[in-house]
């Protein structure tokens, strides 16, 4: 055990590849320069003491008995302790305070930053020697099993493996990744936050996962080697169209096409073809809106306006859906004018104030 230490754990963007991670497909995320910082130190008490400084909330939890809380952020922390217990990793009580500048509810994976950052802080503090892969997988499992959200591996993986000025192509089946360097000089990535999060987000997320699994089962009847939507083509899907609902067909069609878009986007980045990259982003949003049905009016207002604005090459909703942000690829020289124009348009059409986050691609979670 060390005296005290600090860990920085970032949020993430996902340039393209939405809802493909839990279908064992490809994603293209990056860690960003908005993060949570954790300070961990010893305590003389018998309980783990946690303080969320931004919320001015403190709790004490048992290092042995994992009990659900009515406070959401506490469950993400307790889920991490639960994972350690299930692996028979014994730790002493400790104090940990944390806070940061990841906007909550914006789809930037503050939850993954919280889980991964706490787990990395504990590993470093108690010298557990957990690898980056172990941290990502344990953080994901804590969210799946304890918090009850059926998330894939992308958020946690991007959080721990991020590199400055690089995107990460993650194969969510093999967990292999490739660093994708790109020259974005003259272009900016801007997040436009709807400032809404509709209540159906979490339940619909789990429903989409079940719908994709239903499609896979139908195609397994024709080919026992099919394990996920990663293994099938649009032709395979057409062959079972009469055996599945229209909703299931549309969900599967989107995922298959979205996987292909990730691969095409990587080619576009390597060729410095920003116009093609932007077109793929617009296609992604169209599929998320019309086929996967996880967009909402506020996201569509922002994406549609971006499509009509000169100098915006691409835009799409990012994250689970039903609120949060759009991610926009914009020529840097029109960034300021676009912000003013879209803010006015969004207020007029939705009655709400949008928020904007200029982001830079950053390193993953690490000890400071």
C-alpha positions as CSV (number, residue, x, y, z in Angstrom):
1,X,0.0,0.0,0.0
2,X,1.3,3.5,-0.9
3,X,0.8,6.6,1.1
4,X,-1.5,8.3,-1.5
5,X,-1.7,8.7,-5.2
6,X,-3.7,10.4,-8.0
7,X,-5.1,8.8,-11.1
8,X,-6.6,10.6,-14.1
9,X,-9.4,8.7,-16.0
10,X,-10.8,10.3,-19.2
11,X,-14.2,10.3,-20.9
12,X,-14.4,9.2,-24.5
13,X,-15.9,10.0,-27.9
14,X,-16.8,7.5,-30.5
15,X,-16.2,8.8,-34.0
16,X,-18.2,6.0,-35.6
17,X,-19.4,2.5,-34.7
18,X,-22.4,2.8,-32.5
19,X,-24.1,-0.2,-30.8
20,X,-21.7,-2.5,-32.5
21,X,-19.6,-3.2,-29.4
22,X,-22.0,-5.6,-27.7
23,X,-22.5,-7.3,-31.1
24,X,-18.8,-8.2,-31.2
25,X,-18.1,-5.7,-34.0
26,X,-15.8,-2.8,-34.6
27,X,-15.7,0.7,-33.0
28,X,-13.5,3.7,-33.4
29,X,-13.4,5.7,-30.1
30,X,-10.8,7.9,-28.5
31,X,-10.1,9.2,-25.0
32,X,-10.6,12.9,-24.6
33,X,-9.2,15.8,-22.6
34,X,-12.1,15.8,-20.1
35,X,-11.6,13.5,-17.2
36,X,-12.1,12.5,-13.6
37,X,-9.2,12.7,-11.1
38,X,-9.1,10.3,-8.1
39,X,-7.0,10.9,-5.0
40,X,-6.7,7.7,-2.9
41,X,-5.1,7.5,0.6
42,X,-5.1,5.2,3.7
43,X,-7.8,5.4,6.4
44,X,-7.8,4.1,10.0
45,X,-11.5,3.2,9.8
46,X,-13.1,-0.1,8.8
47,X,-15.1,1.3,5.9
48,X,-14.2,2.6,2.4
49,X,-14.8,6.3,2.4
50,X,-15.8,7.8,-1.0
51,X,-16.3,11.5,-1.8
52,X,-17.7,12.9,-5.0
53,X,-16.3,16.4,-4.7
54,X,-18.4,17.9,-7.6
55,X,-21.6,16.7,-6.0
56,X,-20.5,17.3,-2.5
57,X,-21.6,13.9,-1.5
58,X,-19.8,11.3,0.7
59,X,-20.6,7.7,1.6
60,X,-19.0,4.8,3.4
61,X,-19.2,1.3,2.0
62,X,-18.1,-2.0,3.2
63,X,-15.0,-3.6,1.6
64,X,-16.7,-7.0,1.9
65,X,-20.5,-6.7,1.6
66,X,-21.7,-5.2,-1.7
67,X,-25.0,-3.5,-1.0
68,X,-27.0,-1.5,-3.6
69,X,-27.5,2.2,-3.0
70,X,-30.1,4.7,-4.1
71,X,-27.3,7.0,-5.2
72,X,-26.3,6.1,-8.8
73,X,-22.6,7.0,-8.6
74,X,-22.2,4.9,-5.5
75,X,-23.3,1.8,-7.3
76,X,-20.6,2.2,-9.9
77,X,-18.0,2.3,-7.1
78,X,-19.5,-0.5,-5.2
79,X,-19.7,-2.6,-8.4
80,X,-15.9,-2.3,-8.6
81,X,-15.4,-3.5,-5.0
82,X,-17.8,-6.3,-5.8
83,X,-15.7,-7.4,-8.7
84,X,-12.5,-7.5,-6.5
85,X,-14.3,-9.6,-3.9
86,X,-15.5,-12.1,-6.6
87,X,-11.9,-12.5,-7.7
88,X,-10.8,-13.0,-4.0
89,X,-8.7,-9.9,-4.1
90,X,-8.7,-8.6,-0.6
91,X,-8.1,-4.9,0.0
92,X,-8.0,-2.8,3.2
93,X,-10.4,0.1,3.7
94,X,-9.2,3.4,2.1
95,X,-10.3,7.0,1.4
96,X,-10.9,8.2,-2.2
97,X,-12.1,11.6,-3.4
98,X,-12.8,12.3,-7.0
99,X,-14.1,15.0,-9.3
100,X,-13.6,16.3,-12.9
101,X,-15.0,18.0,-15.9
102,X,-16.7,15.3,-17.9
103,X,-20.2,16.7,-18.6
104,X,-22.8,14.3,-17.0
105,X,-25.5,12.9,-19.2
106,X,-23.7,13.9,-22.4
107,X,-22.8,10.4,-23.6
108,X,-19.1,10.8,-22.9
109,X,-18.9,7.8,-20.6
110,X,-18.4,9.4,-17.3
111,X,-19.5,6.0,-15.8
112,X,-16.7,4.1,-17.5
113,X,-14.2,6.8,-16.4
114,X,-15.5,6.4,-12.9
115,X,-15.3,2.6,-12.8
116,X,-12.0,2.3,-14.6
117,X,-10.4,5.2,-12.7
118,X,-11.4,3.8,-9.3
119,X,-10.2,0.4,-10.3
120,X,-6.8,1.7,-11.6
121,X,-6.4,3.8,-8.4
122,X,-7.0,0.8,-6.2
123,X,-4.7,-1.4,-8.3
124,X,-1.9,1.2,-8.1
125,X,-2.5,2.0,-4.4
126,X,-2.5,-1.7,-3.2
127,X,0.0,-2.7,-5.9
128,X,-2.3,-5.4,-7.3
129,X,-0.7,-5.3,-10.8
130,X,-3.9,-5.4,-12.7
131,X,-3.4,-5.1,-16.5
132,X,-5.2,-2.6,-18.7
133,X,-7.3,-5.4,-20.2
134,X,-8.2,-6.7,-16.7
135,X,-9.2,-3.2,-15.6
136,X,-11.4,-2.7,-18.7
137,X,-13.1,-6.1,-18.4
138,X,-13.7,-5.8,-14.6
139,X,-15.1,-2.4,-15.0
140,X,-17.5,-3.6,-17.7
141,X,-18.5,-6.6,-15.7
142,X,-19.2,-4.4,-12.6
143,X,-21.6,-2.3,-14.8
144,X,-23.2,-5.3,-16.3
145,X,-23.6,-7.4,-13.1
146,X,-24.0,-4.9,-10.3
147,X,-25.3,-1.7,-11.9
148,X,-27.5,-3.6,-14.3
149,X,-26.6,-1.9,-17.6
150,X,-25.8,-4.3,-20.5
151,X,-22.9,-2.2,-21.9
152,X,-20.3,-3.5,-24.3
153,X,-16.5,-3.1,-23.8
154,X,-15.9,0.0,-25.9
155,X,-16.2,2.7,-23.2
156,X,-13.9,1.0,-20.7
157,X,-11.4,-0.1,-23.4
158,X,-11.2,3.5,-24.8
159,X,-10.8,4.8,-21.3
160,X,-7.7,2.7,-20.5
161,X,-6.1,2.3,-23.9
162,X,-6.5,5.8,-25.3
163,X,-3.5,7.6,-26.9
164,X,-3.0,11.3,-27.6
165,X,-3.9,12.3,-31.1
166,X,-5.0,8.8,-32.1
167,X,-8.2,6.9,-32.5
168,X,-8.5,3.3,-31.5
169,X,-10.0,0.6,-33.8
170,X,-11.2,-2.0,-31.3
171,X,-12.2,-5.5,-32.4
172,X,-14.8,-6.1,-29.7
173,X,-14.6,-9.9,-30.2
174,X,-10.9,-10.5,-29.9
175,X,-10.2,-7.3,-27.8
176,X,-7.3,-6.6,-30.2
177,X,-6.9,-3.0,-31.1
178,X,-5.0,-0.9,-33.6
179,X,-4.0,2.7,-33.2
180,X,-5.3,4.9,-36.0
181,X,-3.3,8.0,-36.5
182,X,-5.0,10.7,-38.5
183,X,-4.2,14.2,-39.8
184,X,-7.1,16.4,-38.7
185,X,-5.2,19.6,-39.3
186,X,-7.7,22.3,-40.3
187,X,-10.6,20.3,-38.9
188,X,-12.2,20.3,-35.4
189,X,-14.3,17.8,-33.5
190,X,-17.2,19.5,-31.7
191,X,-19.8,18.0,-29.4
192,X,-23.2,19.6,-29.4
193,X,-25.1,18.7,-26.2
194,X,-28.9,18.5,-26.4
195,X,-29.0,18.8,-22.6
196,X,-31.7,16.2,-22.5
197,X,-31.7,12.5,-21.5
198,X,-35.0,10.8,-22.0
199,X,-36.0,8.2,-19.4
200,X,-36.3,5.3,-21.9
201,X,-32.6,5.3,-22.7
202,X,-31.5,2.5,-20.4
203,X,-34.5,0.2,-21.0
204,X,-34.4,0.6,-24.7
205,X,-30.6,0.0,-24.7
206,X,-31.2,-3.4,-23.2
207,X,-34.1,-4.1,-25.6
208,X,-31.8,-3.4,-28.6
209,X,-29.4,-5.9,-27.3
210,X,-32.1,-8.6,-27.0
211,X,-33.4,-7.7,-30.5
212,X,-29.9,-8.2,-32.0
213,X,-29.6,-11.6,-30.2
214,X,-32.9,-12.6,-31.6
215,X,-31.7,-12.0,-35.1
216,X,-28.5,-13.9,-34.4
217,X,-30.5,-16.9,-33.2
218,X,-32.5,-16.9,-36.4
219,X,-29.3,-16.9,-38.5
220,X,-27.7,-19.6,-36.4
221,X,-30.4,-22.0,-37.6
222,X,-28.8,-21.7,-41.1
223,X,-25.2,-21.6,-39.9
224,X,-24.1,-22.9,-36.6
225,X,-20.8,-21.0,-36.8
226,X,-22.7,-17.7,-36.4
227,X,-21.9,-16.3,-33.0
228,X,-22.8,-12.6,-33.4
229,X,-23.8,-10.1,-36.0
230,X,-20.1,-9.7,-36.7
231,X,-20.3,-13.1,-38.5
232,X,-23.1,-12.4,-41.0
233,X,-23.7,-10.4,-44.2
234,X,-26.7,-8.5,-45.4
235,X,-27.4,-11.6,-47.6
236,X,-27.5,-13.8,-44.6
237,X,-30.0,-11.4,-43.0
238,X,-32.2,-11.4,-46.0
239,X,-32.5,-15.2,-45.9
240,X,-34.2,-15.0,-42.5
241,X,-36.3,-11.9,-43.1
242,X,-39.6,-13.8,-43.1
243,X,-38.7,-15.5,-39.8
244,X,-38.1,-12.3,-37.8
245,X,-40.0,-9.1,-37.0
246,X,-39.4,-5.9,-39.0
247,X,-37.9,-4.3,-35.9
248,X,-35.4,-7.2,-35.4
249,X,-34.5,-7.1,-39.2
250,X,-33.9,-3.3,-39.0
251,X,-31.7,-3.5,-35.9
252,X,-29.5,-6.2,-37.4
253,X,-29.3,-4.4,-40.8
254,X,-28.1,-1.3,-39.0
255,X,-25.4,-3.1,-37.1
256,X,-24.0,-5.0,-40.1
257,X,-23.8,-1.7,-42.1
258,X,-22.3,0.2,-39.2
259,X,-19.5,-2.4,-38.9
260,X,-18.7,-1.8,-42.5
261,X,-18.8,2.0,-42.0
262,X,-16.1,1.7,-39.3
263,X,-13.8,0.0,-41.7
264,X,-14.5,2.5,-44.4
265,X,-14.0,5.4,-42.0
266,X,-10.5,4.0,-41.1
267,X,-9.6,3.9,-44.8
268,X,-10.9,7.5,-45.2
269,X,-8.8,8.8,-42.3
270,X,-5.6,7.1,-43.6
271,X,-6.3,8.7,-47.0
272,X,-7.0,12.1,-45.4
273,X,-10.4,11.9,-47.2
274,X,-12.4,14.0,-44.6
275,X,-15.4,14.4,-47.0
276,X,-15.9,10.6,-47.1
277,X,-15.4,10.3,-43.3
278,X,-18.1,13.0,-42.9
279,X,-20.5,11.2,-45.3
280,X,-20.1,8.0,-43.3
281,X,-21.0,9.9,-40.1
282,X,-24.2,11.3,-41.7
283,X,-25.1,7.8,-42.8
284,X,-24.5,6.5,-39.3
285,X,-27.0,9.0,-37.9
286,X,-29.6,8.2,-40.5
287,X,-29.4,4.5,-39.5
288,X,-29.5,5.2,-35.8
289,X,-32.5,7.4,-36.4
290,X,-34.5,5.3,-38.8
291,X,-33.3,1.7,-38.4
292,X,-32.0,1.4,-34.8
293,X,-34.6,3.9,-33.5
294,X,-32.4,5.4,-30.7
295,X,-32.3,9.0,-31.7
296,X,-34.7,11.7,-30.5
297,X,-36.1,15.0,-31.8
298,X,-33.4,17.1,-30.1
299,X,-30.6,15.0,-31.6
300,X,-32.2,15.1,-35.1
301,X,-32.6,18.9,-34.9
302,X,-28.8,19.3,-34.3
303,X,-27.8,16.6,-36.9
304,X,-30.1,18.0,-39.6
305,X,-28.9,21.5,-39.2
306,X,-25.3,20.4,-39.3
307,X,-25.9,18.6,-42.6
308,X,-27.2,21.9,-44.1
309,X,-24.4,24.1,-42.8
310,X,-21.4,24.8,-45.1
311,X,-18.1,23.6,-43.7
312,X,-19.7,20.8,-41.6
313,X,-18.5,17.5,-43.1
314,X,-20.3,15.1,-40.9
315,X,-22.5,14.8,-37.8
316,X,-24.2,12.0,-35.9
317,X,-25.7,11.2,-32.5
318,X,-23.1,9.6,-30.3
319,X,-23.7,7.1,-27.4
320,X,-26.6,5.0,-26.3
321,X,-29.2,7.5,-27.7
322,X,-32.3,9.4,-26.6
323,X,-30.3,12.4,-25.7
324,X,-26.7,13.4,-25.1
325,X,-24.5,14.8,-27.8
326,X,-24.0,14.9,-31.5
327,X,-20.4,14.7,-32.7
328,X,-19.5,17.0,-35.6
329,X,-16.6,17.1,-38.0
330,X,-16.1,20.7,-38.9
331,X,-13.7,22.9,-40.8
332,X,-12.0,24.8,-38.1
333,X,-12.5,28.2,-39.8
334,X,-16.3,27.9,-39.5
335,X,-16.3,26.5,-36.0
336,X,-17.2,29.7,-34.2
337,X,-19.9,30.7,-36.7
338,X,-21.4,27.2,-36.7
339,X,-21.7,27.3,-32.9
340,X,-23.6,30.6,-33.0
341,X,-25.9,29.4,-35.8
342,X,-26.8,26.0,-34.4
343,X,-27.3,27.5,-30.9
344,X,-29.9,29.9,-32.3
345,X,-31.6,27.2,-34.4
346,X,-31.7,24.7,-31.6
347,X,-33.3,27.2,-29.2
348,X,-35.9,28.1,-31.8
349,X,-36.8,24.5,-32.7
350,X,-36.6,22.9,-29.3
351,X,-37.0,25.7,-26.8
352,X,-33.8,24.4,-25.1
353,X,-30.3,25.8,-24.8
354,X,-27.6,23.6,-26.3
355,X,-24.1,23.3,-24.8
356,X,-20.9,22.9,-26.8
357,X,-17.7,21.0,-26.0
358,X,-14.5,21.5,-28.0
359,X,-12.6,18.3,-27.5
360,X,-9.1,17.1,-28.1
361,X,-8.0,13.4,-28.3
362,X,-6.0,12.5,-25.2
363,X,-4.2,9.8,-23.3
364,X,-6.1,7.0,-21.5
365,X,-6.3,6.4,-17.7
366,X,-3.0,6.7,-15.9
367,X,-1.3,7.5,-12.6
368,X,-0.2,11.1,-12.3
